[in-house]
Amino acid sequence: MEIALNLKDNKLVGDFWGGLASMLVALPSAIAFGVTIYAAIGPEYAGLGALAGILGTTALGLIAPTLGGTDRLITAPCAPAAAVCSAFAIELVQNGVPATFIVLMLTALGLVCGIVQLLLGFLGVGGLIKYIPFPVVSGYLSGVGLIIIGSQIPKFMGVMDGSSWWRVLISPDLWHWQTALIGAVTIAVMLGAPRFTRLVPAAILGLLGGVITYFAIAYTVDDSLLVMDGNSLIIGPLGGTASSMLQAITGRWHEIGELKLSQIGALLGTALTLGVLLSIDTLKTCVVLDTMTRSRHDSNRELIAQGSGNIASACVGGMPGAGQMGATLVNLTSGGQTRISGVIEGVLSLITFLALGSLIAWIPVASLAAILIIVGVRMIDRHSLHLLDSPWTRFDFFVVLTVVAVALGYSLIAASGVGIVLAMLLFIREQLSSIVIRSKVDGGSRFSKRVRLREDMEVLEKEGQQTAILELQGSLFFGTKDQLYLALEQEVGTRKYLLLDMRRVQSVDVTAVHLLEQIRDSLIEREAFLIFSNVSKTLPNGRNIGELFEQMALTATSEHVKIFPELDDAIEWVEDQILGKDLQQEADIAPLELADLEIFSEHKEETLIDLEASFERRSVPKDGKVYSFGDQGNELFLIRKGAVRITLPSAGELPGHHAVTHGRGDFFGGMAFLSQMARFNDATAVVDTELYVLPRDQMEKFREEHKRLAFELVEAVAKVLAMRLRYSDKELMAMQD
């Protein structure tokens, strides 16, 4: 009991320090993100933006970890949310929408975004979002990073009149050296601080360096910077009290009724883009966290929690967010153990706002811009440049570049649409480049597990060109139709038996079935056969190949189309057709005498009289056991009529693996008989079977009296075993080719 309490206390202590450290990382960024969004409306809204960042951090920190199931995950305002929301605000400003109404629209955007995430979670889409191709995600996040950098360059240089970043860069006369110096110090401290200490997050130290620089300039150069009213270089008043926070929460809802359904409907495209992007950001963080902690998150539950958090954030006037990679890793390395660490992060954000609201008002906008520029640079996926090194990945780089270009040149919403289209193209390209013919051999190189007599094997080798055996794989659809047709076309005109094994096929569409119908009709015209194996199975897409073939009337309209459960069954049927044999007909034929067996074909009948006296005659009914695994190998069996199936036993109650089938005139059990070892398989009669059985003690007695004949018997058995190994080697070589 005491140990359990100590462990619980240790977790709480770790959660507190993890929550504190992650708050120190998340809060400065959240303030910067909020300022970026609301400053787009007008400089006087920067303070409201900082408040939105703080309230978002608080609401997300309290709600998302409580409902989510991922330990140590920190949810807070993030760069993708800042990019989408600021672009949305800029568009509304350009359309002449009043500033107060834009604030309401941002609130509605956060609400609808949260609802989108809730729906994604309830519909089970969480498991699918993570399958969006890496080039699309890379291009989108790189585009967001560049947008963040571009939006912060004017603030970094102290140009607050809404000028574009490129205009600011080519107009040095607009620059303010004071803000540029503050931003430069912030960046220098952020980049240099980790070399000296990691106890305090670099963003906090960079922000502190920027504030000190600001006041140093104010006291030594320009004392007008000490005035808060009308000062566009700092955040400005927040009103960091409980009453002002309540006013911020309730104030904007007085006018929410003015929003019309048509206006909310206009938000859906942006909200869907934002919801999907934040979901991807969260689930990506969860995957990294799973890898580091050997855990497993529930994607759909996490999306429901994230959506609930974003709805709560919008309700209190905060900005939306997602699971943050940086803050989460800081939480993990600082001792965070459970979801409580995320809640503590939210509580500490609220306490910081209430206690330090008046101090936060003096934070320089240039310092926040510098922090966001660093964040934006780190979001750019520079490793994607390596995709240019190989011709196989250059199209992937083109996808990254296209998504970035659309995001910068048009909008993030358009980039999301382009990304989805390119994701489809990537999938189709991958399918088109796949090879659907895994192997192709003729009947003279691939044999069934039915052991044949020597003269039968010679016939099968000679007539092997009648049969083509193709093992298919991957997706059979309109994109691979030509590849499949070219492979089958050259076989249709020359083969009597065209055998297609479907065991490794992952999907089949109507176009591929129509092509197979054309192949079938061409074979029927020549009295040839189209044969399928491993057809009746459920594919990953839920379809059943056998049902699809029947629905399209591919397999149910002609006797020249055959379906077998296994490839070996199909090959055995083809061999029987070539040899003109049938298993049931063989069972009705009279039993062979000893002199009729292949291994004694070169001996005179009178020389076998004594040997035959050493054999026992044994009848085994259908499905009866001849011997079982583990029996002593002290008997040699010769089949007078019928057939015996040899199977290797499997673990548990699974059926044994079919090794070979021996037929009339053949023998089995020779290896264990010669080596005097225990049986390592089972032997079962396929039909009613008659056997000659030679016990070892009779063999020893016969060898004493007829040494020459006994030697010839052993030699004949060894020759047949060697011939079987020869054919097995030939099959292995054919499959390797």
C-alpha positions in Angstrom: 0.0 0.0 0.0 2.8 2.4 0.9 4.7 1.6 -2.3 1.6 2.3 -4.3 1.1 5.7 -2.6 4.8 6.6 -3.2 4.4 5.7 -6.9 1.3 7.9 -7.1 3.1 10.8 -5.4 6.0 10.4 -7.7 3.7 10.6 -10.7 2.0 13.7 -9.4 5.4 15.4 -8.8 6.5 14.5 -12.3 3.2 15.7 -13.7 3.6 19.1 -11.9 7.1 19.7 -13.2 6.2 18.5 -16.7 3.1 20.7 -16.7 5.1 23.7 -15.6 7.8 23.3 -18.2 5.4 22.7 -21.0 3.4 25.8 -19.9 6.6 27.9 -20.2 7.0 26.6 -23.7 3.4 26.8 -24.9 2.3 30.1 -23.4 4.8 32.4 -25.2 4.0 30.8 -28.5 0.3 31.0 -27.9 0.5 34.7 -27.1 2.5 35.2 -30.3 0.0 33.1 -32.4 -2.9 35.1 -30.9 -1.3 38.4 -31.6 -0.6 37.3 -35.2 -4.2 36.5 -35.8 -5.8 39.6 -34.2 -3.2 42.1 -35.3 -4.3 41.3 -38.8 -7.6 43.0 -37.9 -5.7 46.1 -36.6 -2.8 46.9 -34.3 -5.3 47.9 -31.5 -6.5 44.2 -31.5 -3.0 42.8 -30.5 -3.9 42.7 -26.8 -7.2 40.8 -27.6 -5.1 38.4 -29.6 -2.7 37.8 -26.7 -5.7 37.2 -24.5 -7.1 34.7 -27.1 -3.8 32.8 -27.0 -3.8 32.6 -23.2 -7.5 31.6 -23.0 -7.0 29.0 -25.7 -4.0 27.5 -23.8 -6.1 27.4 -20.6 -9.3 25.9 -22.2 -7.4 23.4 -24.3 -5.2 22.4 -21.4 -8.2 21.7 -19.2 -10.5 20.0 -21.6 -8.4 18.0 -24.1 -6.4 16.0 -21.5 -9.5 15.3 -19.4 -11.4 13.7 -22.3 -8.4 12.3 -24.3 -6.6 9.1 -23.6 -3.0 10.0 -24.5 -0.7 10.4 -21.5 1.7 13.4 -21.6 0.1 15.0 -24.7 0.0 18.8 -24.4 -2.7 20.6 -26.4 -2.2 24.3 -27.0 -2.6 26.9 -29.8 -0.3 26.1 -32.7 1.3 27.5 -35.9 -1.2 25.8 -38.4 -4.1 27.4 -36.5 -2.4 30.8 -36.5 -1.7 30.5 -40.3 -5.2 29.5 -41.3 -7.0 31.9 -38.9 -4.8 34.9 -39.8 -5.3 34.3 -43.5 -9.0 34.1 -42.8 -8.9 37.4 -40.9 -6.9 39.1 -43.6 -9.4 38.0 -46.3 -12.3 39.5 -44.2 -10.4 42.7 -43.8 -9.8 43.0 -47.5 -13.5 42.4 -48.1 -14.3 45.4 -45.9 -15.9 43.4 -43.0 -16.1 45.4 -39.8 -13.5 44.5 -37.1 -16.0 43.6 -34.4 -17.7 41.2 -36.8 -14.4 39.6 -37.8 -13.8 38.8 -34.1 -17.2 37.0 -34.1 -16.3 35.1 -37.3 -13.1 33.9 -35.7 -15.0 32.6 -32.7 -17.5 30.9 -35.1 -14.6 29.4 -37.0 -13.2 27.9 -33.9 -16.6 26.4 -33.0 -17.2 24.9 -36.4 -13.6 23.6 -36.4 -14.2 21.8 -33.1 -17.5 20.3 -34.4 -15.6 19.0 -37.5 -13.1 17.3 -35.3 -15.9 15.8 -33.1 -17.5 14.4 -36.3 -14.2 13.0 -37.5 -13.8 11.2 -34.2 -17.3 9.9 -34.0 -17.2 8.7 -37.6 -14.0 6.8 -37.0 -11.9 8.9 -39.4 -9.1 9.3 -37.0 -7.5 6.0 -38.2 -7.5 7.3 -41.8 -6.1 10.8 -41.4 -2.7 9.4 -40.5 -2.5 7.7 -43.9 -2.3 11.0 -45.8 1.0 10.8 -47.8 4.1 12.3 -46.3 4.8 14.6 -49.3 1.3 16.2 -48.9 1.8 16.8 -45.1 5.3 18.0 -45.6 4.3 20.5 -48.3 1.4 21.7 -46.2 3.4 22.3 -43.0 6.2 23.9 -45.0 3.7 26.2 -46.6 2.3 27.1 -43.1 5.9 27.8 -41.9 6.6 30.1 -44.8 3.3 31.9 -44.3 4.1 32.4 -40.6 7.5 33.8 -41.5 6.1 36.1 -44.1 3.4 37.4 -41.8 6.0 38.2 -39.1 8.7 40.0 -41.2 6.8 43.4 -41.1 6.3 43.1 -37.3 10.0 42.2 -36.9 11.0 45.3 -38.8 8.4 47.5 -37.0 6.2 48.2 -40.0 2.6 48.1 -38.7 0.7 49.6 -41.6 -0.3 46.3 -43.2 2.4 46.3 -45.8 3.4 42.9 -47.4 6.6 41.2 -46.4 8.2 41.6 -49.8 7.4 45.3 -49.8 9.0 45.7 -46.4 12.1 43.8 -47.4 12.7 46.1 -50.5 11.9 49.3 -48.5 14.7 49.9 -45.9 13.3 53.4 -45.3 10.3 51.8 -43.6 12.4 49.8 -41.1 12.6 50.7 -37.4 16.0 49.8 -36.0 14.6 49.5 -32.5 12.2 46.7 -33.3 14.8 45.0 -35.5 17.3 45.0 -32.7 14.7 43.7 -30.2 13.8 40.9 -32.6 17.5 40.1 -33.3 18.3 39.8 -29.6 15.3 37.5 -29.1 16.5 35.2 -31.9 20.1 35.2 -30.7 19.1 34.3 -27.1 16.7 31.6 -28.3 19.4 30.0 -30.5 22.2 30.4 -28.0 20.4 29.6 -24.7 20.3 25.8 -25.1 24.2 25.7 -25.2 24.3 27.1 -21.7 21.1 25.8 -20.0 18.1 23.6 -20.7 16.4 24.3 -17.3 14.4 27.2 -18.7 12.9 27.0 -22.2 14.7 28.9 -24.9 11.5 30.8 -25.8 11.2 32.2 -22.3 14.8 33.3 -22.3 14.4 34.8 -25.7 11.3 36.7 -24.7 13.1 37.9 -21.5 16.0 39.1 -23.7 13.7 41.0 -26.0 11.9 42.7 -23.0 15.2 43.8 -21.5 16.4 45.2 -24.8 13.1 47.0 -25.2 13.4 48.8 -21.8 17.1 49.4 -22.4 16.2 51.3 -25.6 13.3 53.1 -23.8 15.5 54.4 -20.9 18.5 55.3 -23.0 17.3 56.3 -26.4 13.5 56.9 -26.7 11.5 57.4 -23.5 8.2 57.5 -25.6 8.4 53.7 -25.5 7.6 53.8 -21.8 4.0 54.9 -22.6 1.5 52.1 -23.2 -1.3 54.0 -24.7 -1.1 54.1 -28.5 2.2 52.1 -28.5 2.1 49.7 -31.4 5.4 48.1 -30.6 4.0 46.2 -27.5 1.0 44.0 -27.0 -0.9 46.5 -25.0 -3.4 46.2 -22.2 -4.9 42.8 -21.5 -6.8 43.4 -18.4 -5.4 40.5 -16.4 -8.1 40.1 -13.8 -10.9 37.7 -13.2 -13.6 40.3 -14.0 -11.9 41.3 -17.2 -11.5 37.7 -18.2 -15.2 37.1 -17.6 -16.0 40.2 -19.7 -13.8 38.8 -22.5 -15.7 35.5 -22.4 -19.2 37.0 -22.3 -18.7 40.2 -24.3 -18.4 38.8 -27.8 -21.5 36.5 -27.3 -23.8 39.5 -27.0 -23.5 39.9 -30.8 -23.3 36.3 -31.8 -26.9 36.3 -32.8 -26.1 38.6 -35.7 -24.4 35.8 -37.5 -26.5 34.3 -40.2 -26.6 30.7 -41.3 -25.3 31.7 -44.7 -22.3 33.3 -43.1 -21.6 30.3 -40.9 -21.9 28.1 -44.1 -19.2 30.2 -45.7 -17.0 29.1 -42.9 -17.3 25.4 -43.6 -14.5 25.2 -46.2 -12.0 27.0 -43.9 -13.3 25.1 -40.8 -12.9 21.7 -42.6 -9.3 22.6 -43.7 -8.5 23.8 -40.2 -10.1 20.8 -38.5 -8.2 18.3 -40.7 -4.9 20.1 -40.4 -5.2 20.3 -36.5 -6.2 16.6 -36.4 -3.1 15.6 -38.5 -0.9 17.8 -36.3 -2.3 16.1 -33.1 -2.1 12.5 -34.4 1.4 13.1 -35.7 2.4 14.1 -32.2 0.6 11.1 -30.7 2.5 8.7 -33.1 5.9 10.2 -32.0 4.8 10.0 -28.4 3.8 6.3 -28.8 7.2 5.6 -30.3 9.0 7.2 -27.4 6.9 5.7 -24.6 6.0 2.3 -26.1 2.3 3.2 -25.8 -0.6 3.3 -28.2 -3.1 6.1 -28.6 -6.8 5.9 -29.6 -7.0 8.2 -32.6 -10.7 8.7 -32.6 -11.0 9.3 -28.9 -8.2 11.9 -29.2 -10.0 13.7 -32.0 -13.2 13.9 -29.9 -11.1 15.3 -27.1 -9.4 17.8 -29.4 -12.7 18.9 -30.9 -14.2 19.4 -27.4 -11.2 21.4 -26.4 -11.5 23.7 -29.4 -15.2 24.2 -28.9 -14.5 25.1 -25.2 -11.7 27.5 -26.4 -14.0 29.2 -28.8 -16.7 29.6 -26.2 -14.3 31.5 -23.8 -12.8 33.6 -26.6 -9.6 31.6 -27.1 -8.0 30.5 -30.4 -8.0 26.8 -31.6 -5.0 24.5 -31.2 -3.7 20.9 -31.4 -1.4 18.5 -29.7 1.9 20.4 -29.8 5.1 18.5 -30.5 7.5 20.9 -28.7 5.5 21.3 -25.5 4.7 17.6 -25.4 8.4 16.6 -25.7 9.3 19.1 -23.0 6.6 17.6 -20.8 8.0 14.1 -21.3 11.6 15.0 -20.6 10.6 17.1 -17.6 8.9 14.2 -15.8 5.3 14.2 -17.0 3.7 10.8 -16.5 0.0 11.0 -17.1 -2.8 13.2 -18.6 -2.8 15.2 -15.4 0.3 17.0 -16.6 -1.7 18.5 -19.5 -4.4 19.7 -17.0 -1.7 21.3 -14.8 -0.4 23.1 -17.9 -3.8 24.6 -18.5 -4.3 25.6 -14.8 -0.8 27.2 -14.7 -1.6 29.2 -17.9 -4.7 30.6 -16.2 -2.8 31.5 -13.0 -0.1 33.2 -15.1 -2.7 35.2 -17.0 -4.4 36.4 -13.7 -1.1 37.1 -11.9 1.0 38.6 -14.7 -1.6 40.1 -17.1 -0.3 43.6 -16.6 3.3 42.5 -17.2 2.4 40.6 -20.4 1.1 43.8 -21.9 4.7 45.1 -22.1 6.0 42.2 -24.2 7.4 43.7 -27.5 5.6 42.6 -30.7 9.0 42.2 -32.3 10.0 39.6 -29.8 6.8 37.6 -30.5 7.5 38.0 -34.2 11.0 36.6 -33.7 9.7 33.6 -31.8 7.3 32.8 -34.6 9.9 33.2 -37.3 12.0 30.5 -35.5 8.8 28.4 -35.2 8.2 28.9 -38.9 11.7 28.0 -39.9 11.5 24.8 -37.9 8.3 23.9 -39.6 9.9 23.9 -43.1 10.8 20.4 -44.1 14.4 20.9 -45.4 14.9 17.1 -45.6 12.4 17.0 -48.5 15.2 18.4 -50.7 16.8 14.9 -50.6 13.8 13.7 -52.6 15.6 15.3 -55.6 18.5 12.9 -55.3 16.6 10.0 -56.8 14.5 9.9 -60.0 12.0 7.6 -58.1 11.3 10.4 -55.5 11.3 13.5 -57.7 7.6 13.4 -58.2 7.2 13.3 -54.5 9.3 16.5 -54.3 7.1 18.0 -57.0 4.1 17.3 -54.8 5.7 19.1 -51.8 6.6 22.0 -54.0 3.1 22.2 -55.5 1.4 22.3 -52.2 3.8 24.9 -50.9 3.3 27.1 -54.0 -0.5 26.9 -53.8 -0.5 27.7 -50.1 1.7 30.8 -50.7 0.2 31.9 -54.0 -3.5 31.3 -53.3 -4.6 30.0 -50.0 -4.3 27.2 -47.5 -7.8 26.0 -48.3 -6.8 25.6 -52.0 -3.6 23.9 -50.9 -5.6 21.3 -48.9 -7.7 20.6 -52.0 -4.6 20.3 -54.2 -3.0 18.1 -51.5 -6.0 15.7 -51.6 -5.9 15.4 -55.4 -2.1 14.9 -55.4 -2.5 12.2 -52.7 -4.8 10.4 -55.1 -2.3 10.8 -57.9 0.5 9.4 -55.6 -1.6 6.4 -54.9 -2.5 5.8 -58.5 1.2 6.3 -59.5 2.2 3.7 -56.9 -0.4 1.2 -58.2 0.6 1.8 -61.8 4.3 1.2 -61.1 3.5 -2.1 -59.2 4.0 -5.4 -61.0 0.9 -7.6 -61.1 2.6 -10.7 -62.4 4.6 -12.2 -59.6 5.7 -15.3 -61.4 5.0 -17.2 -64.6 6.0 -20.8 -65.3 4.8 -23.5 -67.7 3.5 -26.9 -66.7 6.7 -28.6 -67.4 8.5 -26.7 -64.6 5.8 -26.7 -61.9 4.1 -29.9 -60.6 1.4 -30.7 -58.1 2.0 -32.4 -54.8 0.6 -35.6 -56.4 3.5 -37.9 -56.8 3.4 -39.5 -60.3 5.1 -42.5 -61.8 8.2 -42.0 -63.9 6.4 -42.5 -67.2 3.7 -40.0 -66.1 6.3 -37.4 -65.1 7.9 -37.8 -68.5 4.6 -37.1 -70.2 3.9 -34.1 -68.0 7.4 -32.7 -68.8 6.8 -33.3 -72.5 3.3 -31.7 -72.5 4.2 -28.9 -70.1 3.9 -26.3 -72.8 0.1 -26.8 -72.8 -0.1 -25.1 -69.4 0.8 -21.6 -68.2 0.8 -20.9 -64.5 0.7 -17.2 -63.5 0.8 -16.0 -59.9 -0.9 -12.6 -59.7 -0.4 -10.0 -57.0 -1.3 -6.4 -56.0 -4.3 -4.5 -57.4 -6.0 -5.6 -60.6 -7.8 -2.4 -61.7 -8.0 -0.1 -64.7 -4.5 1.2 -64.1 -2.9 -2.2 -64.4 -5.3 -3.6 -67.1 -2.8 -3.2 -69.9 0.0 -4.8 -68.0 -2.2 -7.8 -67.2 -3.5 -8.0 -70.8 0.0 -8.0 -72.3 1.0 -10.9 -69.9 -2.1 -13.0 -70.7 -2.4 -12.2 -74.5 0.8 -14.1 -75.4 -0.5 -17.2 -73.5 -4.0 -17.3 -74.9 -3.1 -18.3 -78.4 -0.7 -21.2 -77.4 -1.9 -22.7 -74.1 -4.7 -25.1 -73.5 -4.7 -24.5 -69.7 -4.3 -20.9 -68.4 -4.0 -21.0 -64.6 -4.2 -17.8 -62.6 -3.5 -17.9 -58.8 -5.2 -15.0 -56.9 -3.7 -15.6 -53.5 -1.7 -12.4 -53.4 -4.2 -10.2 -55.1 -5.3 -7.2 -52.9 -8.1 -5.7 -55.0 -10.1 -6.3 -58.2 -12.3 -3.8 -60.0 -14.9 -4.2 -62.7 -12.4 -3.3 -65.5 -10.1 -6.1 -64.6 -13.1 -8.6 -64.5 -14.1 -7.4 -67.9 -10.6 -8.1 -69.2 -10.7 -11.6 -67.8 -14.0 -12.2 -69.5 -12.4 -11.3 -72.8 -9.5 -13.8 -72.1 -12.1 -16.4 -71.1 -14.0 -16.0 -74.4 -10.8 -16.3 -76.4 -9.9 -19.5 -74.7 -13.3 -21.0 -75.2 -13.0 -20.4 -78.9 -10.0 -22.7 -78.8 -11.6 -25.3 -76.5 -9.0 -24.2 -73.9 -9.5 -23.7 -70.1 -9.3 -20.6 -67.8 -8.5 -21.8 -64.3 -8.5 -19.8 -61.0 -7.1 -20.8 -57.6 -7.4 -19.1 -54.2 -10.4 -17.1 -55.4 -13.0 -17.2 -52.6 -11.5 -14.9 -50.0 -12.3 -11.5 -48.5 -10.0 -8.7 -49.7 -8.8 -5.8 -47.6 -11.5 -3.6 -49.1 -14.2 -6.0 -47.9 -15.0 -7.5 -51.3 -15.0 -11.2 -52.0 -13.3 -12.2 -55.3 -15.5 -15.2 -55.8 -18.7 -13.3 -55.3 -17.5 -10.5 -57.6 -16.6 -13.1 -60.3 -20.1 -14.7 -60.0 -21.8 -11.4 -60.0 -20.0 -10.4 -63.3 -20.8 -13.9 -64.7 -17.1 -14.6 -65.2 -17.1 -18.1 -63.7 -20.7 -19.3 -63.9 -21.3 -19.5 -67.6 -19.0 -22.2 -69.0 -17.5 -25.5 -68.3 -14.2 -24.1 -69.6 -13.8 -22.0 -66.4 -12.7 -23.9 -63.3 -12.1 -22.6 -59.7 -10.0 -24.5 -57.1 -9.4 -23.6 -53.5 -5.6 -24.1 -53.7 -3.0 -23.8 -56.5 -1.9 -27.3 -56.0 -5.5 -28.6 -56.5 -5.7 -26.7 -59.8 -2.3 -28.0 -61.0 -3.3 -31.6 -60.1 -6.5 -31.3 -62.1 -4.6 -30.1 -65.1 -2.1 -33.0 -64.8 -5.0 -35.5 -64.6 -6.5 -33.9 -67.8 -3.2 -34.3 -69.6 -2.7 -37.8 -68.4 -6.4 -38.8 -68.9 -6.8 -39.9 -65.3 -9.3 -39.4 -62.6 -8.8 -40.2 -58.9 -12.2 -41.9 -58.5 -11.8 -43.9 -61.6 -8.4 -45.1 -60.4 -10.1 -46.3 -57.2 -12.4 -48.5 -59.2 -9.6 -50.2 -61.1 -8.4 -53.6 -60.0 -5.4 -53.6 -57.5 -2.0 -54.0 -58.9 0.1 -57.1 -58.3 3.7 -56.8 -57.1 5.2 -57.4 -60.6 3.0 -54.5 -62.0 4.6 -51.9 -59.7 7.2 -49.6 -61.2 10.1 -50.4 -58.9 9.8 -54.1 -59.9 9.2 -53.6 -63.6 12.6 -54.9 -64.6 12.3 -58.1 -62.5 10.9 -61.3 -63.7 7.7 -62.5 -62.0 9.3 -65.8 -60.8 12.0 -63.8 -59.0 9.4 -61.9 -57.0 7.6 -64.9 -55.5 9.7 -65.0 -52.4 9.6 -61.2 -52.0 5.8 -61.1 -52.3 5.6 -63.6 -49.5 7.4 -61.0 -47.3 4.7 -58.4 -48.0 1.4 -58.0 -46.1 -1.7 -57.0 -47.9 -3.6 -54.2 -46.1 -6.9 -52.4 -46.8 -7.4 -48.8 -45.6 -10.9 -47.2 -45.9 -11.3 -43.6 -47.1 -10.0 -41.1 -44.5 -8.4 -43.9 -42.6 -4.9 -43.4 -41.1 -2.1 -45.4 -42.6 0.4 -44.1 -39.9 0.6 -41.1 -37.6 3.3 -38.6 -36.6 5.8 -40.2 -34.3 5.2 -43.8 -35.3 8.3 -45.9 -35.9 9.4 -46.0 -39.5 9.6 -49.8 -39.7 7.3 -50.3 -42.7 7.5 -49.6 -46.4 4.1 -49.0 -48.2 3.3 -49.7 -51.8 0.0 -48.6 -53.2 -1.9 -51.3 -55.2 -4.9 -49.0 -55.8 -6.3 -45.7 -54.4 -4.2 -42.8 -53.1 -2.6 -41.7 -49.8 -2.3 -38.0 -48.7 0.8 -37.1 -46.7 0.4 -34.1 -44.3 2.7 -32.3 -41.9 1.0 -31.7 -38.5 0.4 -28.1 -37.4 0.2 -26.5 -33.9 -3.2 -26.5 -32.1 -6.3 -27.6 -34.0 -5.3 -26.2 -37.4 -5.4 -28.7 -40.3 -2.1 -30.2 -41.3 -0.1 -28.9 -44.2 -0.5 -31.0 -47.4 2.9 -32.2 -48.4 2.3 -34.8 -51.2 -0.2 -37.3 -52.5 0.9 -40.7 -53.6 -1.2 -42.7 -56.1 -1.7 -46.2 -57.6 1.6 -47.9 -58.4 3.7 -45.6 -56.1 5.3 -46.2 -52.7 5.8 -44.0 -49.6 7.4 -44.1 -46.2 10.7 -44.9 -47.8 12.9 -42.3 -46.1 11.9 -43.3 -42.6 12.1 -47.0 -43.6 15.7 -46.6 -44.9 16.9 -44.3 -42.1 15.1 -46.3 -39.3 13.7 -43.0 -37.9 10.3 -42.0 -36.5 7.6 -40.7 -38.8 7.5 -36.9 -39.1 4.2 -36.7 -40.9 0.7 -38.3 -41.1 -0.5 -40.6 -43.9 -4.3 -40.8 -44.7 -6.2 -42.7 -47.4 -7.9 -40.3 -49.8 -10.2 -43.1 -51.1 -10.6 -46.7 -50.3 -7.0 -47.9 -50.7 -5.2 -51.3 -51.0 -1.5 -51.5 -49.9 1.4 -53.8 -49.9 3.2 -53.4 -46.6 6.8 -54.6 -46.0 7.7 -54.8 -42.3 11.4 -54.3 -41.4 11.8 -57.6 -39.7 10.5 -59.4 -42.9 13.0 -57.2 -44.9 15.8 -58.3 -42.6 14.8 -62.0 -43.0 14.5 -61.7 -46.8 17.9 -60.0 -47.0 19.6 -63.0 -45.4 18.1 -65.3 -48.0 18.1 -63.1 -51.1 20.9 -60.5 -50.7 20.9 -59.5 -54.4 17.2 -59.0 -54.7 17.1 -57.1 -51.4 19.9 -54.9 -52.6 18.0 -54.2 -55.8 14.9 -53.3 -53.8 16.7 -50.8 -51.7 18.4 -49.4 -54.9 15.1 -49.0 -56.6 13.6 -47.1 -53.7 16.7 -44.8 -53.6 16.4 -44.1 -57.3 12.8 -43.1 -57.1 13.6 -40.9 -54.1 16.4 -39.3 -56.1 14.0 -38.7 -59.0 11.6 -36.9 -56.8 14.3 -34.7 -55.4 15.3 -33.9 -59.0 11.8 -32.7 -59.9 11.6 -30.7 -56.6 14.9 -28.9 -57.4 13.5 -28.1 -60.9 10.4 -26.6 -59.4 12.4 -24.5 -56.9 14.6 -23.2 -59.7 11.5 -22.3 -61.8 10.0 -20.4 -58.9 13.2 -18.5 -58.2 13.3 -17.4 -61.9 
